[in-house]
């Protein structure tokens, strides 16, 4: 994947990613619905080291539906949800970042990268159809298991 560039609605926070996502997924969990005001989120799971963030996103800490301690990051001016990270027991962020795919400027990247999985499918709204060919998981999805299939 070429460099993916995107950011928030007002443009004060910008994100660049150079690499291939580890996976891509739709999430139907309660937290993602609340974070975005949408029935589900579409996310790229990426290596944090390959992500460059400019601006000052606001962080909000929470215990997620999976029981993990997480921080979600938003633009403090316009409120756009940008990305989230699991926080390890030592307080440091995980090596993986969950980027909200809709922030990327190039729609071609979104068209080329169909979701490989859907998680928390037991919470999917009845009128939302499963993505054909995507792994369906009723809870959290392991990035390690997604890498084993390909």
NORGITA-V265272 format. One record per pair of residues at least 4 apart in sequence whose ideal C-beta (glycine too) atoms are under 7 Angstrom apart, sorted by sequence separation. I is the first residue (numbers start at 0). J is the second residue. D is the distance in whole Angstrom. If there is no record, write none. Layout:
BEGIN
((I/J/D) (I/J/D))
END
This chain:
BEGIN
((6/10/6) (7/11/6) (29/33/6) (30/34/6) (31/35/6) (45/49/6) (52/56/7) (62/66/7) (63/67/5) (74/78/6) (86/90/6) (87/91/5) (98/102/7) (106/110/6) (107/111/6) (108/112/6) (123/127/5) (129/133/7) (136/140/5) (141/145/7) (142/146/6) (143/147/7) (7/12/5) (26/31/4) (32/37/7) (35/40/5) (45/50/6) (73/78/6) (74/79/5) (103/108/5) (140/145/7) (6/12/5) (32/38/6) (62/68/6) (63/69/5) (73/79/6) (86/92/6) (87/93/6) (103/109/7) (129/135/6) (6/13/4) (73/80/5) (74/81/7) (6/14/6) (31/39/6) (61/69/6) (73/81/6) (84/92/4) (85/93/4) (5/14/5) (31/40/4) (71/80/7) (72/81/5) (84/93/6) (100/109/6) (60/70/5) (61/71/7) (72/82/5) (4/15/5) (59/70/7) (72/83/7) (27/39/5) (58/70/5) (59/71/5) (71/83/4) (84/96/5) (117/129/6) (2/15/6) (3/16/5) (26/39/6) (70/83/7) (117/130/6) (2/16/7) (25/39/5) (26/40/5) (58/72/5) (59/73/7) (69/83/6) (70/84/6) (82/96/5) (83/97/5) (2/17/5) (25/40/7) (57/72/7) (69/84/7) (82/97/6) (120/135/5) (25/41/6) (26/42/6) (56/72/4) (57/73/5) (69/85/5) (70/86/6) (82/98/5) (114/130/5) (117/133/5) (120/136/6) (121/137/4) (56/73/6) (69/86/6) (82/99/6) (113/130/7) (116/133/5) (120/137/5) (0/18/7) (24/42/6) (56/74/6) (57/75/4) (67/85/5) (68/86/4) (81/99/6) (115/133/6) (116/134/4) (117/135/5) (118/136/5) (119/137/7) (0/19/5) (23/42/7) (56/75/7) (80/99/5) (114/133/5) (115/134/7) (117/136/7) (119/138/6) (23/43/5) (24/44/7) (55/75/7) (116/136/6) (118/138/7) (23/44/7) (81/102/6) (118/139/6) (22/44/5) (118/140/4) (20/43/4) (21/44/5) (79/102/7) (20/44/6) (21/45/6) (116/140/5) (20/45/5) (21/46/7) (56/81/6) (18/45/7) (18/46/6) (16/45/6) (116/145/6) (115/145/6) (18/49/4) (17/49/6) (16/49/6) (30/63/6) (16/50/5) (30/64/5) (29/64/6) (14/50/7) (15/51/4) (28/64/4) (34/71/6) (47/84/7) (14/52/5) (13/53/5) (13/54/6) (12/54/3) (11/54/5) (12/56/5) (35/80/5) (47/92/7) (34/80/5) (50/96/6) (47/94/5) (95/142/6) (46/94/6) (47/95/6) (46/95/7) (47/96/5) (44/95/6) (45/96/5) (44/97/6) (45/98/6) (42/97/5) (43/98/5) (64/119/7) (42/98/6) (42/99/6) (43/100/5) (42/100/6) (40/99/6) (41/100/4) (41/101/6) (12/74/5) (11/74/6) (9/74/6) (11/76/5) (7/74/4) (9/76/5) (14/81/7) (9/77/4) (8/77/4) (12/81/6) (7/77/5) (8/79/5) (7/79/4) (41/114/6) (65/138/7) (7/81/6) (65/139/4) (23/100/7) (16/98/7) (14/98/7) (38/124/5) (14/102/6) (39/127/7) (23/112/5) (25/114/5) (38/127/6) (24/114/6) (27/117/7) (23/114/5) (24/115/6) (27/118/7) (28/119/4) (20/112/7) (23/115/5) (24/116/4) (25/117/5) (26/118/5) (27/119/4) (22/115/5) (24/117/6) (26/119/6) (27/120/6) (29/122/7) (22/116/6) (24/118/6) (28/122/6) (7/102/7) (27/122/5) (6/102/6) (27/123/4) (5/102/4) (5/103/4) (44/142/6) (4/103/7) (5/104/5) (3/103/5) (4/104/6) (3/105/7) (3/108/5) (25/130/6) (0/108/7) (24/140/6) (22/142/6) (21/142/5) (22/145/4) (21/146/7))
END
